[in-house]
C-alpha cells in the first residue's frame, strides 16, 4: 500500500499569539512617550509663534502711538483714574492691539465709548455680544486642554468672574466668558503685599521691611503695577510701575526708552492658565495681567474652588495660596512640562524653567530696576 501523506494545517498557537500581542504592547509603550513629546513640541512651537505675533503687534502699536498700550481704558475723577466706573469701558491692552493682529473687523465693531458692563450701560452693553463671543485662537495655547477652547462658564466657582455684557437672545448676562492664555507683565510689583488687608504672599518681602544694601527685595510698592501703595495699600501716589503694564492704568504707559534694563532682559508678557484664576477674561483689565513675585508654575487651583474660604475671597489674606481667588493666582503658569514661554521686550520668546531662581525671575520682571543678570542665570 502507498502511504497517504497528510497536509499540515498548523497555525499560531494561543501562546504564540499572546507573545506577539505582548511584543506589540511593549513597542507601543516605548513609542508613546516619544509621540507625546513630539506632539507637545509641536504645541509649544505653536504657542511660541502665537506670542511672537503678539510681540510684533505690541511693537507696531508702539511705532504708531509712541508708547505701549495702557493697562486699562478708564475715566479720570479728580485727577485719579477710576476703574469700574460710569463710562470707563475697562478694556485691557489685548483689545487695543487687535488691529495689529488682523483683528481689525472685530475692533471696528467695538464702540469704545460704551462699556460692556451692563451696570454702567444697561441699555447698550448688548451691542458688545458679537465681539464678546468671538474666539481668537492666536491668544490660546494648544497645550492647555482646560481653557474650553477660549470660552469658560461665567460666574461659577470654577468659571470666570467679570462684568459680562447682556446677551440679547436671553436678556441676561452672557453665560460664557472669553479667556486667553497670555497675560501682560506688571513685573515685580506686589501681587499680594499691601494689597491684602493683613500680611502678604509668603514669597514677598513685607512692605514695611527695609532691606540692607545688596539684599534682594521680592515685591515693590504699587500693587499690580499701580501707583497705589502703603500705608493702607490703596494710597494714591505711594507706588511705582515696575513692569510693562499698570493693572488699572493709573500711570503713564512706558515706551522703549523707559526699559533701561534692556528689552531682551525684560518680560513683556507670559503664559497663564485661565482655569487656575477666577478672573482671567480676555477683554477686561482684571483678567489681563500677572506678576513675577509668585514662583513660576505655581498651581493656584488645587484648593476646592467652592470652599467658603476660597470662593469669592478675592485676594484676601485668609484665602489659601493654592486657591484660584487668591492673589497667588496672579502668577505665570502653563501646561508645558517644566516651565512656560515668555515674550520679552525685544519681541523674542524664551522658555523659562519653573526652577528659575525667584530673585532672577523678579529681576527679569522689572524694566528699570538696574539688576545685573548673567547670561546663564535662566
Secondary structure, 3 states (H helix, E strand, C coil): CCCCCCCCCCCCCHHHHHHHHHHHHHHHHHHHHHHHHHHHHHHHHHHHHHHHHHHHHHHHHHHHHCCCCCCCCCEEECCEEECCCCCCCCECHHHHCHHHHCCHHHHHCCCCCCCCCCCCCCCCHHHHHHHHCCCCHHHCCCCCCCCHHHEEEECCCCCECCCCCEECCCCEECCEEEECCEEEECCCECCCHHHCCCCCCCCCCCCCCCCCCCCCCCCECCHHHCCEECCCCCEECCCCCCCCCCCCCCCCCCCHHHCCCCHHHCEEEEECCHHHCCCCECCEHHHCEEECCCCCCCCCCCCCCCCCCCCCCCCCCCCCCCCCCCHHHHECCCCCCCEEEEEECCCCEEEEECCCCHHHHHHHHCCCCCCCCCCCCC
